[in-house]
């Protein structure tokens, strides 16, 4: 174990954070893989310090969330939250091994450095300092899996937290915001629609049900819905894109030009403002689809549409004047707050466990998911100073 460190200077971060980040980056926790080796590494690191962890597994026990507490367990505290999975590096042109931490020009390169193992490393590096401070208010760690697949891993942990007699009073999600205090983000629903038609030779097209064409009608309907929101709102100008967006990302169907396709599918997402509920939008789409089915079923009785929800993450909308936001602003030494376009697990902490959430972490979301992803050393140093201020506040009882 490395010795405790003083708060980092303006542009340097502690050796302990660098060592932990190097370890975390070396684990290929792409969402298609297990994260257990990384989770066990964190568990063992904390255990060596005398901090026990609770693991909450997925159904087949190939992945797990980790939850740990430093300080008194009989009162609420501050939860530091991060996800352990990363997006793939497939077909990306990296200048260095994405799973080996590489430093160049004040930047640390590697998959997950910004999103969001940099924050996880900085938070874990503070564990010896948290322990030495004899905290009056506890600090919790919550590290999840499968955030990149639609925040589908953390609910298992949050369902347990929701039933606890004492749970955190605040969650700080360390997604990359360049240490800006973020109080809101849009919700996101992702869905797949399958179109069931009837195949025939294209010379006899009226005897078939063209699944691709009916899929196209629904995609066009979604496009019109998105245009309506862009023109008429509702609007929230705290966002760069101040309205709900509708986007079709995947479309498949057909086998040959001379065969009327019997099957097609498309996947779409709606990123919605907190005060713009998505349920009426989905009803509007399905109601339109129902108007097409009589024509389809006049040719084939079982033609139509089926729907599958791929992910459903609520919007985050923490009141800017709340005491939780005020606390995070004090820790970040800033008076302003903002909202971001990307989603986080913070909204689930609020909706499932009734724990207010604020997003604030090192790095820039612009670097996430790209080849040569990086976090600046100066950003990690800022995160460390933030966490040292959290330690001082927790020592005094917040």
C-alpha positions as CSV (number, residue, x, y, z in Angstrom):
1,X,0.0,0.0,0.0
2,X,1.3,3.4,-0.9
3,X,1.7,6.1,1.8
4,X,-1.0,8.7,2.2
5,X,-0.5,11.7,0.0
6,X,-1.0,15.4,0.4
7,X,-3.5,17.1,-1.9
8,X,-2.2,17.4,-5.4
9,X,-0.8,20.6,-6.8
10,X,-2.4,22.6,-9.6
11,X,-1.5,20.1,-12.4
12,X,-0.1,17.0,-10.7
13,X,-2.1,14.1,-9.3
14,X,-1.0,11.7,-6.6
15,X,1.1,8.6,-7.3
16,X,-1.5,6.6,-5.6
17,X,-4.2,7.7,-8.1
18,X,-1.9,7.0,-11.0
19,X,-1.1,3.5,-9.7
20,X,-4.8,2.7,-9.2
21,X,-5.8,4.1,-12.6
22,X,-3.0,2.0,-14.3
23,X,-4.4,-1.1,-12.6
24,X,-8.1,-0.3,-13.6
25,X,-7.3,0.5,-17.2
26,X,-5.5,-2.9,-17.5
27,X,-8.8,-4.7,-17.0
28,X,-10.7,-5.0,-20.2
29,X,-14.2,-4.3,-18.8
30,X,-15.8,-3.7,-22.2
31,X,-19.5,-4.3,-21.4
32,X,-19.6,-7.6,-23.3
33,X,-17.0,-8.9,-20.8
34,X,-17.2,-9.7,-17.1
35,X,-16.1,-7.0,-14.7
36,X,-15.4,-9.4,-11.8
37,X,-11.6,-9.3,-12.0
38,X,-11.7,-5.5,-11.6
39,X,-14.4,-5.7,-8.9
40,X,-12.3,-8.3,-7.0
41,X,-9.3,-6.0,-7.4
42,X,-11.1,-3.1,-5.8
43,X,-12.6,-5.4,-3.1
44,X,-9.1,-6.7,-2.2
45,X,-7.6,-3.2,-2.2
46,X,-10.3,-2.0,0.3
47,X,-10.0,-5.2,2.3
48,X,-6.3,-4.6,2.8
49,X,-7.3,-1.2,4.3
50,X,-9.8,-2.9,6.6
51,X,-12.9,-1.8,4.6
52,X,-15.4,-4.6,3.8
53,X,-17.4,-4.5,0.6
54,X,-20.7,-5.9,-0.5
55,X,-21.0,-7.4,-4.0
56,X,-24.4,-7.4,-5.8
57,X,-24.3,-9.8,-8.7
58,X,-26.2,-10.1,-11.9
59,X,-28.4,-13.2,-12.4
60,X,-25.6,-15.5,-13.8
61,X,-23.0,-14.1,-11.4
62,X,-20.7,-13.0,-14.2
63,X,-20.8,-9.3,-13.2
64,X,-21.2,-7.4,-10.0
65,X,-21.7,-4.0,-8.4
66,X,-19.6,-3.1,-5.3
67,X,-20.8,-1.1,-2.3
68,X,-18.5,-0.1,0.6
69,X,-18.7,2.4,3.5
70,X,-15.9,4.3,5.3
71,X,-17.1,5.9,8.5
72,X,-20.1,5.4,10.8
73,X,-22.8,3.1,9.4
74,X,-25.6,4.5,11.5
75,X,-26.2,7.7,9.5
76,X,-26.5,8.9,6.0
77,X,-23.4,10.1,4.1
78,X,-22.1,10.9,0.7
79,X,-21.9,8.2,-2.0
80,X,-19.2,8.4,-4.7
81,X,-20.6,6.6,-7.7
82,X,-18.9,5.3,-10.9
83,X,-19.4,2.6,-13.5
84,X,-16.7,0.1,-14.2
85,X,-17.6,-0.9,-17.8
86,X,-16.2,0.7,-20.9
87,X,-17.2,0.8,-24.6
88,X,-15.4,-1.3,-27.2
89,X,-12.2,-0.3,-29.0
90,X,-13.1,-2.4,-32.0
91,X,-12.2,-0.8,-35.3
92,X,-10.7,2.2,-33.6
93,X,-7.2,3.4,-34.5
94,X,-5.3,4.0,-31.2
95,X,-1.8,5.4,-31.1
96,X,-1.1,3.2,-28.0
97,X,-2.5,0.1,-26.3
98,X,-5.9,1.2,-25.1
99,X,-5.6,-1.1,-22.0
100,X,-2.2,0.2,-21.0
101,X,-2.1,3.6,-19.3
102,X,0.1,5.9,-21.4
103,X,1.2,9.4,-20.5
104,X,1.9,12.0,-23.1
105,X,1.9,15.8,-22.8
106,X,0.1,16.0,-19.5
107,X,-2.6,13.5,-20.6
108,X,-3.3,10.0,-19.6
109,X,-4.4,7.8,-22.5
110,X,-6.4,4.6,-22.2
111,X,-9.9,3.2,-22.6
112,X,-12.0,4.5,-19.7
113,X,-9.5,7.2,-18.5
114,X,-12.2,9.8,-18.9
115,X,-15.3,7.6,-18.8
116,X,-14.9,7.0,-16.0
117,X,-12.1,5.1,-14.4
118,X,-10.2,8.3,-13.7
119,X,-12.8,9.3,-11.1
120,X,-13.0,5.7,-9.7
121,X,-9.2,5.7,-9.2
122,X,-9.2,9.2,-7.5
123,X,-12.0,8.2,-5.2
124,X,-10.3,4.9,-4.2
125,X,-7.0,6.6,-3.8
126,X,-8.6,8.7,-1.1
127,X,-9.6,5.7,1.0
128,X,-6.6,5.8,3.3
129,X,-7.1,9.5,3.9
130,X,-10.8,9.0,4.6
131,X,-9.9,6.3,7.1
132,X,-7.3,8.4,8.8
133,X,-9.8,11.3,9.2
134,X,-12.1,9.4,11.6
135,X,-15.1,10.7,9.6
136,X,-18.2,11.9,11.5
137,X,-20.2,11.5,8.3
138,X,-19.6,8.3,6.2
139,X,-18.4,8.2,2.6
140,X,-19.7,5.4,0.5
141,X,-18.4,3.8,-2.7
142,X,-20.9,2.5,-5.3
143,X,-19.3,1.0,-8.5
144,X,-21.5,-0.6,-11.1
145,X,-21.5,-2.7,-14.2
146,X,-23.3,-2.3,-17.6
147,X,-23.9,1.5,-17.5
148,X,-22.8,1.7,-21.1
149,X,-25.6,-0.7,-22.1
150,X,-28.3,1.6,-20.7
151,X,-27.7,1.7,-16.9
152,X,-28.9,-1.8,-16.5
153,X,-26.5,-3.0,-13.8
154,X,-26.9,-0.5,-11.0
155,X,-30.7,-1.1,-10.2
156,X,-29.8,-4.4,-8.4
157,X,-27.7,-2.4,-6.0
158,X,-30.1,0.5,-5.7
159,X,-33.0,-1.9,-4.9
160,X,-31.0,-3.0,-1.9
161,X,-30.1,0.6,-0.9
162,X,-33.8,1.5,-1.1
163,X,-34.6,-1.0,1.6
164,X,-31.9,0.0,4.0
165,X,-32.8,1.8,7.2
166,X,-29.9,4.2,6.7
167,X,-28.8,5.1,3.2
168,X,-26.7,7.9,1.6
169,X,-28.2,11.4,1.7
170,X,-26.4,12.4,-1.5
171,X,-24.8,10.6,-4.5
172,X,-22.0,12.3,-6.5
173,X,-21.7,10.6,-9.9
174,X,-18.2,11.2,-11.2
175,X,-18.9,11.2,-14.9
176,X,-16.6,13.6,-16.9
177,X,-17.9,17.1,-16.5
178,X,-14.5,18.9,-16.2
179,X,-15.5,19.2,-12.5
180,X,-18.6,21.3,-13.3
181,X,-21.6,20.8,-11.1
182,X,-24.3,19.2,-13.1
183,X,-27.9,19.1,-11.8
184,X,-29.8,17.7,-14.8
185,X,-29.7,15.5,-17.8
186,X,-32.3,14.1,-20.2
187,X,-33.9,10.7,-19.8
188,X,-33.6,8.1,-22.6
189,X,-35.8,5.3,-23.8
190,X,-34.4,3.0,-26.4
191,X,-36.7,0.6,-28.3
192,X,-36.7,-2.0,-31.1
193,X,-39.7,-2.4,-33.4
194,X,-40.1,-5.6,-35.4
195,X,-42.3,-5.5,-38.5
196,X,-43.9,-8.8,-39.4
197,X,-45.0,-8.9,-43.1
198,X,-45.5,-11.6,-45.8
199,X,-43.0,-12.5,-48.5
200,X,-43.7,-13.1,-52.2
201,X,-42.1,-12.5,-55.6
202,X,-41.7,-8.8,-56.3
203,X,-43.7,-9.2,-59.6
204,X,-46.7,-10.1,-57.3
205,X,-46.0,-7.3,-54.8
206,X,-49.6,-6.6,-53.9
207,X,-49.9,-10.2,-52.7
208,X,-47.2,-9.6,-50.1
209,X,-46.8,-7.3,-47.0
210,X,-43.6,-5.3,-47.4
211,X,-42.1,-5.1,-43.9
212,X,-39.4,-2.7,-45.0
213,X,-41.9,-0.2,-46.4
214,X,-44.1,-0.3,-43.3
215,X,-41.0,0.1,-41.1
216,X,-40.1,3.1,-43.2
217,X,-43.5,4.6,-42.5
218,X,-42.9,4.4,-38.8
219,X,-39.4,5.8,-39.1
220,X,-40.8,8.7,-41.1
221,X,-43.4,9.2,-38.4
222,X,-40.7,9.3,-35.7
223,X,-38.7,11.9,-37.8
224,X,-41.8,14.1,-37.9
225,X,-42.2,13.8,-34.2
226,X,-38.6,14.9,-33.7
227,X,-39.2,17.9,-36.0
228,X,-42.2,18.9,-34.0
229,X,-40.3,18.9,-30.8
230,X,-37.5,21.0,-32.4
231,X,-40.0,23.6,-33.6
232,X,-42.5,23.7,-30.8
233,X,-40.8,22.3,-27.7
234,X,-41.1,22.1,-24.8
235,X,-37.7,23.8,-24.3
236,X,-35.1,23.9,-21.6
237,X,-32.3,26.2,-22.6
238,X,-29.9,25.0,-19.9
239,X,-29.2,22.3,-22.5
240,X,-27.1,22.7,-25.7
241,X,-30.0,20.9,-27.5
242,X,-32.9,22.4,-25.6
243,X,-35.7,20.0,-26.6
244,X,-36.5,16.3,-26.7
245,X,-34.8,14.5,-29.6
246,X,-35.9,11.4,-31.5
247,X,-33.4,9.3,-33.4
248,X,-33.5,6.1,-35.4
249,X,-30.1,4.4,-35.3
250,X,-30.5,0.9,-36.7
251,X,-32.7,-0.4,-39.6
252,X,-32.6,-3.9,-41.0
253,X,-34.7,-5.9,-43.4
254,X,-35.0,-7.7,-46.8
255,X,-32.9,-10.3,-48.6
256,X,-33.1,-9.5,-52.3
257,X,-34.6,-6.8,-54.6
258,X,-37.0,-9.2,-56.2
259,X,-38.5,-10.5,-52.9
260,X,-41.1,-8.6,-50.9
261,X,-39.5,-8.6,-47.4
262,X,-41.4,-10.5,-44.7
263,X,-39.4,-9.1,-41.8
264,X,-37.8,-5.8,-40.9
265,X,-36.7,-4.1,-37.7
266,X,-35.5,-0.7,-36.5
267,X,-34.1,0.6,-33.2
268,X,-34.8,4.2,-32.0
269,X,-34.2,6.3,-29.0
270,X,-36.0,9.3,-27.4
271,X,-33.9,11.6,-25.2
272,X,-36.5,13.6,-23.3
273,X,-36.5,16.6,-21.0
274,X,-37.5,15.9,-17.4
275,X,-40.9,17.7,-17.9
276,X,-41.6,16.0,-21.2
277,X,-42.9,12.5,-20.4
278,X,-42.1,9.8,-22.9
279,X,-45.1,7.6,-22.4
280,X,-47.5,9.8,-24.5
281,X,-44.9,9.8,-27.3
282,X,-44.7,6.0,-27.4
283,X,-48.5,5.8,-27.4
284,X,-48.7,8.2,-30.3
285,X,-46.3,6.0,-32.3
286,X,-48.1,2.8,-31.5
287,X,-51.5,4.4,-32.3
288,X,-50.1,5.3,-35.7
289,X,-48.8,1.8,-36.2
290,X,-52.3,0.4,-35.4
291,X,-53.7,2.5,-38.3
292,X,-51.5,0.6,-40.7
293,X,-52.3,-2.9,-39.4
294,X,-55.8,-3.3,-41.1
295,X,-54.2,-2.8,-44.5
296,X,-51.4,-5.3,-43.6
297,X,-53.8,-7.9,-42.2
298,X,-56.1,-7.7,-45.2
299,X,-53.2,-9.6,-47.0
300,X,-51.8,-11.6,-44.1
301,X,-53.8,-12.1,-40.8
302,X,-50.7,-12.2,-38.5
303,X,-48.9,-9.2,-40.0
304,X,-48.2,-6.3,-37.7
305,X,-45.7,-4.9,-35.2
306,X,-44.1,-6.0,-32.0
307,X,-42.1,-3.8,-29.6
308,X,-39.2,-4.3,-27.2
309,X,-37.8,-1.9,-24.7
310,X,-34.0,-2.0,-24.8
311,X,-33.3,0.5,-22.1
312,X,-35.3,3.1,-20.1
313,X,-33.4,5.6,-18.0
314,X,-35.1,8.6,-16.3
315,X,-34.1,12.2,-16.5
316,X,-32.1,13.8,-13.7
317,X,-33.5,17.1,-12.4
318,X,-32.0,17.9,-9.0
319,X,-33.3,21.3,-7.7
320,X,-30.4,23.8,-8.0
321,X,-31.3,25.4,-4.7
322,X,-31.2,22.2,-2.7
323,X,-28.8,21.7,0.1
324,X,-27.2,18.8,-1.8
325,X,-26.3,20.9,-4.8
326,X,-25.1,23.7,-2.4
327,X,-22.7,21.2,-0.8
328,X,-21.3,20.0,-4.1
329,X,-20.8,23.6,-5.3
330,X,-18.9,24.3,-2.1
331,X,-16.7,21.2,-2.7
332,X,-16.1,22.2,-6.3
333,X,-15.5,25.9,-5.2
334,X,-18.0,27.2,-7.8
335,X,-21.3,29.0,-7.8
336,X,-22.7,27.9,-11.1
337,X,-24.4,24.7,-12.3
338,X,-25.4,23.2,-15.6
339,X,-27.1,20.3,-17.4
340,X,-25.7,17.9,-19.9
341,X,-27.0,15.9,-22.9
342,X,-25.6,12.5,-21.9
343,X,-27.3,10.3,-19.3
344,X,-25.9,9.0,-16.0
345,X,-26.9,6.6,-13.3
346,X,-27.6,9.6,-11.0
347,X,-31.3,9.7,-12.1
348,X,-31.7,6.0,-11.0
349,X,-30.3,6.8,-7.5
350,X,-33.1,9.3,-7.2
351,X,-35.9,7.3,-8.8
352,X,-35.2,3.9,-7.3
353,X,-33.5,4.7,-3.9
354,X,-34.7,8.3,-3.4
355,X,-31.2,9.6,-3.1
356,X,-30.5,13.0,-4.6
357,X,-27.8,13.0,-7.1
358,X,-25.4,15.5,-8.6
359,X,-22.9,14.8,-11.4
360,X,-19.3,16.1,-11.1
361,X,-16.2,14.4,-12.2
362,X,-12.8,14.9,-14.0
363,X,-12.3,14.8,-17.7
364,X,-14.3,15.8,-20.7
365,X,-17.2,13.8,-22.2
366,X,-15.9,14.9,-25.6
367,X,-13.0,12.4,-25.1
368,X,-15.3,9.5,-24.2
369,X,-15.8,6.6,-26.6
370,X,-13.2,7.8,-29.0
371,X,-9.8,6.4,-30.0
372,X,-7.0,7.8,-27.9
373,X,-9.4,8.6,-25.0
374,X,-7.6,10.6,-22.3
375,X,-8.0,12.5,-19.1
376,X,-5.7,15.4,-18.3
377,X,-3.5,15.1,-15.2
378,X,-4.7,18.5,-14.1
379,X,-8.3,17.2,-14.2
380,X,-7.4,14.3,-11.8
381,X,-5.6,16.8,-9.6
382,X,-8.8,18.9,-9.4
383,X,-10.8,15.8,-8.5
384,X,-8.4,15.0,-5.8
385,X,-8.7,18.5,-4.3
386,X,-12.5,18.1,-4.5
387,X,-12.3,14.8,-2.6
388,X,-10.0,16.3,0.0
389,X,-12.5,19.0,0.7
390,X,-15.2,16.3,1.0
391,X,-13.0,14.5,3.5
392,X,-12.6,17.7,5.6
393,X,-16.4,18.3,5.4
394,X,-17.2,14.7,6.4
395,X,-14.8,14.9,9.2
396,X,-16.7,17.9,10.6
397,X,-20.1,16.2,10.0
398,X,-21.1,18.1,6.8
